[in-house]
């Protein structure tokens, strides 16, 4: 199960109340005030972890409450602080304030840690109010309430390469050929209902290079407005460095114009925003083992006119797969050497 959105409610611990007390001990005729302070309430902390890859644990347990601080006691005893709560989230999680929509934090690497709700401060006991002119104070403070907030969590995949295209163009088959990923493969639209990740390795020894590929579920016209699987998966493309656009050049899809297919998908990427249409792109003519030669020729001319690299492949027979793998590896390596550009893409807002 892949869960990439969740809404949670958190409540930090309240501070303990300050105590009002006076010393009453034998041989201490003027004991004075001895009320201790209340303990501090526990914080709600969020931490990114590589051991988690979905938000499913928040979907079924959406409320979290930290422990309150203990009240102060006599003999100037301060109450114990409340225990906090640590929430683990996958790397790639964005945290938004559900009420204002403001982005609170973007967990882009492992072991990042932030406090998302502060515990309340403990109240002061009456010993704190004693002065030379006010030696028997009866004032004391209640603990402050802990913060209570609602957050929307959104997970965006962290991948180097994103495979995009219409449903059933061969994205799942391709990722199963170039990596160890085993996505569901079938001959009906929207077979892939969740993004799949695969690690691709090329070369050997010191020349070995690896990168992560994400199989993004099929896009259709109107995806940026929510049509099909829509914006639910378009946002996952934001963090990719390179887009690999698959176009079906066989007659199996029923679509007759491969150029229109390309332009529709490119239009959806542009309409979604976040700079998706500005990402480097490699074109792939898929299913060339059963290709319609006219469609393949049309696509080649289009790519030549727009200065796009085109790689004809057959994920079924394996033809062209190795050439494509090395081309992706070279392009990813080239982009990785330009950190400023990558940072700009990764910092895009949803």
N, C-alpha and C positions, 0 to 999 in steps of 0.2 A: 504494500500500500504506500502510495506517495502522497503525502499531505503537505501542501506548500503555503497554506494560509491558516491562521488561527487568531482568535481574539481571546485575550485573557484579562482577568480582573485581579489586581494585587492589592494587598493591604499590609503596609508595614506595621510593626508593633507599636502600640501606644506606650508613652513613658509612664513609669510608676509614679504614684503620688508621693509628695514629701510628707514626712511624719511630724506631728506635733507631740513632743514629749519633754518631760523635765526629769532631771536626775533626782531620785529619792533614795539616797544611800545613807547608811549609818556612818556617822562621823564626817559627813559632808553636808554641813548645815546650809550652804548656799550652792546647791548643785547647778542650778541654772538650766537653760534649754538644752536638750540633747536629741532633738529630732533629726534623723538622717535624710539624705536626698533619695528620691526615687531613682530606679535604674532606667537606662535608656532602652527604648524599644528596638527590636531587631530590624535590620534593613532587608529589603528584597534586592538581591543581586542577580544579574544575568551574565552568563559566561559562555563563550563560544567553545565548541568541542568538536573534534574530528570524529568522535565516536558516534555522533548523531548525524543522520542524513535526512530526517523528515521532522515535521512539527506535529506528528500524530499524537504524541504524549500530551500535548496541550489541548488537542481537540476533545479528548475524553476527560481531561481534568483541568478545566479552565480557570479555577479560582485558587489563589495562594495567599496565605496569611502568616505573617511572622509573629513570633511570640512577644507579648508585652513585657515591659520591664517590671520587676517586683517593686512593691512599695517600700519606702524607707522605714527604718525601725528606730526604736529608742537606742540610747547609748551611742548616738552618732553613727549608726550602721547604715551604710548606703545599700539600697536594693540592688539585686543582681540584674545585669543587663539581659534583655531578651535575646533569644537565639534568632539569627537571621535565616533566610531561605535563599538557596542558590538554584537558579533555573538554568539548565543547560540547553543551548540552542545550536543548531548546525552552523558551520561556517557558511556565510552567504546570506544570513538572516538580516532583514531590515526591520527595525522597530519603529512604529509610528504611534503617536498619541491618537487614540481613537476619537477623541472629542475635537481636537483642533486640526488633525491631519498632519501635524508637524513631524518631520523625521527626527527621531531621538538618537538613533545610532545605526551604523552599518557595520556588521561584524564581517570584516573582509579577511581576517586571518584567525588562526586558532589561538585559544587561551586569552582572548580579550575579555575584560571584566569591567562592568559598569554597575553602579547603583541606580536602579530604576525607581525605587521608592524609599525615602529616608524614614528611619524610625523616629518616633517622637522623643523629645528630650525629657528627662526625668524632672519632676517638680522639686523645688528646694524645701528642705525641712526647716522647722522654726529656729534651729541653731544658726542658720545662715543669716537670720534677721537681727541677731543680738548686736547691740551697740553699747557704748558706755552710758548712754542715757536711756536706753530701752533694753533693760537687762532680762526681762521676762516676756519676750514676744510670743504671741499666740498666732502669728501669721505663718502660713505654709502654703505651698503651691500644689495644684494638681498637675499631673503629667500632661505633656502636650500630645495630641493625637498623632499617630503615624500617617504618612501620606497614603491616600487611596486613589489608584489610577486604573484606567482601562487602556490596554495597548492592543494594537493590531500588528501581528507578526506576518512577515511575507518572506518566503525563501526564494532566492534566485540562484540558479545553478552556477557554479564556478567551473567553466569549461573553456578550453582554448579554441575549439572549433564547434560551430553549431550547424547541423544539417537542416536545411529548410527546403520547402517545396510543397506542392499539392499533396493531398493524401494518396497513398499507394504509388508513389514514384520510386520506391525502393530504398528509403532511408533506413528502415529497420534491418533490411537484408544487408545493406552496406555495412552498418555498424557491427553486425554479427560476423562479417567477413574480415574486418580489419582489427577487431578487438575480441576480448573474451566475453563481451556482453551478449546476453541471449534474450533479446526482446521477443514479444509475441509477433508472429508474422502470419498474415492471412490476406485473402484477396478481396477484402471489403473496406470501404472508406472508414477512416478513424479507428483502425485497428489499434494504433498506439494511443492510449489514453493518458499516459504519463511520460515525462521525459526519461530517456535512458542514457546512462553514462557509460562510456567505455574508454579504457586506456590503450592507446596505440603506440607500439614500439617499432622503430625503424633503425636499421644499422646494428652493428655489433661492437663489443669492446668499447674503446674510447670514443668511437664514432656514434655510439648508441644515443638515440634521442627518443623521448616519449612526450606525448601530449594527450590531453583529455578531449574526447569528442562527445557532444550531446546530440542525441536524436530528438529533435523538437517535433511534437505531434503536428500533423498536417494542417496547413493554413489554406484558407479559401478566401474568395472575394468578400470583403466586409469584415474580415477578422479583427481589424483594429476597433470596430464598434461592438465586438462580442460575438459575431457570427461564427458558427462552427465551434471550435474550441477557443477561438478568439484571443482576447487579451490575457486569458488565463495562462497561456504559454508564450505569447509574444515577449513578455517581460524577461523570460529566461535568456533571450538572445542578447540582452543588454550587456551582459558581462563577458560574452565571447569575444575573442580577438579576431576571429576569421569566420566568415560565412561560406559554407559550401552549398550552392543552390543546385538541387537535382531537378532535372526536367525529363519527363518520360517521353522518349521519341518512338515508342511503339504505338500500336493502334488500340491497346488494351484499355486505355483510360477513357476513350470516347471523345477526347478533346482533340481538335484538328489543328490548332495553331500553337506551336510551342513558343513562339515569340509573345503571343498574348499571355500564355501561362507565366512567362518570365516577368512581363510588365505588371501583371496583376499582383504577384507576390512582392515585387519591388515597391509597388504603390502602397501595399499594406504596411511594409516596413517603414516607408516614409511617413505615412499617415499616423502610425503609432508614435513616432517621434523618438526622443532619446538618442538621436544620431544613428539609428539602426541602418539607414540607407547610406551612411558614409563609411561603414565598415568595409574593409577589404573583402572581396568576394571572388570565389573560384566557381566556374560553371561546370556542371557535370551532365553529360547526356547519358541517361541510364537506360538499361534494357536494350543495349545495341545488338544482343543476340537475336532479338525479334524486331529490329528497328524498321521503321518506315523511312526509306532513304530520302524521300522528299522532306520529311520533318527534320531529319538529321542535317540535311544540306541547309535548310532554312535557318536552323539554330546556329550552324557554323558561320553563316554569313552575318547573322546578328551579332555574334560574339566578336567577329573580326571588326565590324563597324564600330563597336563600343569598346574595343581594346580589352576584351575579357578573355582570360585563359579558359579553354574548353577541354575537358577530358572525357572522351567516350569510354564508358565502362559497362560491364555486365557483371553484376554481383552474383549471378547464378553460375556462370562459367568461370568467373575470376578474371576475365580479360580486362586489362587496363587498371586493375586494382592496385598493383604495386606501384605503378607510375603515379597514380593519384596519391597514394600514401606518402611517397617521397616529396611530391609537390606540396602537400599540406604541411609536412614537416619543415620544409625549407621556408615556406611562407610564415609559419608560426615562429620559427627561429628569427626570421627577419623582423617580425613585429615585436618580438620580445626584446630586441635590442633598442627599441624606441619606447622607453618607459613613460615618457611624457604623454604620448598619444594614448597608451593603454590606460594610464591613470585618468585621462579625460573621459574615456568611454565608461570606465568603471564607476566614476563618480556621478554618472547621469542619474537624475531622479526618476522615480516611477511616474 
